[in-house]
Amino acid sequence: MTTGHATRQAHETQDPLHHRRRMLTGLGLAWVGLISACSTTPVSRPAEPAPRTPVPYNTVRNDLALFALSLLDTPYKWGGRGPATGFDCSGLVAHIYREGGGIVVKGTSAELGRKSRPIARSALLPGDLVFFNTLGTRHSHVGVYVGDGRFVHASNPRTGVRVDHLSHRYYAQRFEGAHTLLD
């Protein structure tokens, strides 16, 4: 003897119309799912950063920056004016300008500050000078800007000639200005 449940199952499997309804219902649900998936809000992507304004190519500026970078790790020496003896900050600037750009520059960092023309920090280009107050006096330290917020300088006897970021906390707090001897 069959129960009501078994009788219903036997009847459903034999009724082709019922089978079609179930199949169409399944397809209908799949279709609704597909349509709703296609109509969902697309995932937003972050905006592309605005392209940088290209800096015009300037052979002298680029040569100064490349020459400055070639002197990394040269020893520091107070009063030093060459790679054989080492550099202090103003000696490094004088050497970079003479050898990298054929420009004779002399003087202490303070004198370089007086001889050069102040420019906006946002206008810095490779080869420009950046000045800092590291000893409690105006323009007591100078470096050569090489681009991307970085500058090369003769830091101290422990580290020698190195590259640093203008945004580095120590230098950002002591930054006095950007100057140029070019153009």
C-alpha positions in Angstrom: 0.0 0.0 0.0 1.2 3.4 -0.8 0.9 6.4 1.3 -0.3 9.8 0.1 3.3 11.1 -0.2 4.4 8.2 -2.3 1.3 8.4 -4.5 2.0 12.1 -5.1 5.6 11.4 -6.1 4.6 8.7 -8.5 2.0 10.9 -10.1 4.4 13.9 -10.5 7.1 11.8 -12.2 4.5 10.5 -14.7 2.9 13.9 -15.5 5.0 15.5 -18.3 3.2 18.8 -17.8 4.3 19.0 -14.2 7.9 18.3 -15.2 7.8 21.1 -17.8 6.4 23.6 -15.2 9.2 22.8 -12.8 11.8 23.1 -15.5 10.4 26.4 -16.7 10.2 27.7 -13.1 13.9 26.9 -12.7 14.8 28.5 -15.9 12.7 31.6 -15.0 14.5 31.9 -11.7 17.9 31.6 -13.4 16.9 34.2 -16.0 15.8 36.6 -13.2 19.1 36.1 -11.4 21.0 36.7 -14.6 19.1 39.9 -15.4 19.5 41.2 -11.9 23.2 40.5 -12.0 23.6 42.4 -15.2 21.7 45.4 -13.8 23.6 45.8 -10.6 25.6 48.9 -10.1 29.1 48.4 -11.5 32.0 48.5 -9.0 33.5 51.9 -9.0 37.3 52.2 -9.5 39.4 54.9 -8.0 40.1 57.8 -10.4 43.4 57.7 -12.2 45.9 60.3 -10.8 46.3 63.3 -13.0 49.3 63.1 -15.2 52.3 65.2 -14.2 53.1 68.2 -16.3 56.2 67.2 -18.1 59.3 69.2 -17.3 61.0 70.4 -20.4 64.3 68.6 -21.0 67.3 70.8 -20.0 70.7 69.3 -20.6 72.5 71.4 -18.0 70.0 70.7 -15.3 69.9 67.0 -16.0 73.7 66.8 -16.2 73.9 68.6 -12.8 71.4 66.1 -11.2 73.1 63.1 -12.7 76.6 64.2 -11.7 75.3 65.0 -8.1 73.9 61.4 -7.9 77.2 60.0 -9.1 78.9 61.4 -6.0 76.8 59.5 -3.5 78.8 57.9 -0.6 81.7 60.3 -1.1 83.1 61.1 2.4 82.2 64.3 4.2 85.1 66.6 5.2 84.6 70.1 6.6 86.1 72.5 4.1 86.5 69.7 1.5 86.2 70.6 -2.1 86.8 67.3 -4.1 86.1 63.6 -4.2 89.7 62.7 -3.2 89.5 64.6 0.1 85.7 64.7 0.6 83.1 67.5 0.6 81.3 69.8 2.9 77.9 71.0 1.6 79.1 74.1 -0.3 82.2 72.3 -1.6 79.9 69.6 -3.0 77.7 72.3 -4.7 80.8 74.0 -6.2 82.1 70.7 -7.5 78.8 69.6 -9.0 78.4 72.9 -10.8 82.0 73.0 -12.1 82.3 69.4 -13.2 78.6 68.7 -14.1 77.7 72.0 -15.7 80.9 73.9 -16.4 79.7 76.7 -14.1 82.1 78.2 -11.6 80.5 78.7 -8.2 82.4 79.7 -5.0 81.5 80.5 -1.5 80.0 79.1 1.7 76.4 78.0 1.9 75.4 81.4 3.2 77.2 83.2 0.3 75.5 80.8 -2.2 72.2 81.8 -0.7 73.0 85.5 -1.3 74.3 84.9 -4.8 71.3 82.8 -6.0 67.8 83.9 -6.9 65.0 82.7 -4.6 62.2 80.6 -6.3 59.0 79.0 -5.2 59.4 75.5 -3.8 56.8 74.4 -6.3 59.1 75.7 -9.1 62.1 73.5 -8.1 63.8 71.9 -11.0 66.9 69.6 -11.1 70.0 71.5 -10.5 68.4 74.2 -8.3 69.6 74.7 -4.7 67.8 74.0 -1.5 68.8 75.7 1.7 68.3 74.7 5.4 69.0 76.2 8.8 70.8 73.3 10.5 73.1 75.2 12.8 70.9 78.0 14.0 72.0 80.4 11.2 70.4 81.3 7.9 71.5 79.1 5.0 73.8 77.0 7.1 73.3 74.0 4.8 72.8 73.6 1.1 72.0 70.8 -1.3 71.3 70.3 -5.0 67.8 69.3 -6.0 67.6 66.3 -8.3 63.9 65.9 -8.8 60.9 64.0 -7.2 61.3 65.9 -3.9 64.9 64.7 -3.4 68.2 66.5 -3.0 71.9 65.5 -2.8 74.0 67.0 -0.1 77.1 66.4 2.0 75.3 65.6 5.2 77.9 64.8 8.0 81.1 62.8 8.7 79.1 59.7 9.5 77.0 59.5 6.3 78.9 61.6 3.7 77.2 62.6 0.5 73.7 61.2 0.3 70.2 61.8 -1.1 67.3 62.8 1.1 63.7 63.8 0.6 62.6 67.4 1.3 59.6 65.9 3.2 61.9 64.1 5.6 61.0 65.4 9.0 64.4 66.7 9.9 64.8 68.7 6.6 61.2 69.7 6.3 61.5 71.5 9.7 64.7 73.3 8.8 63.9 74.1 5.1 64.6 77.8 4.4 64.0 78.0 0.7 64.7 77.1 -2.9 67.1 79.1 -5.0 68.5 78.9 -8.5 71.7 79.9 -10.2 70.4 78.9 -13.6 68.2 80.5 -16.3 
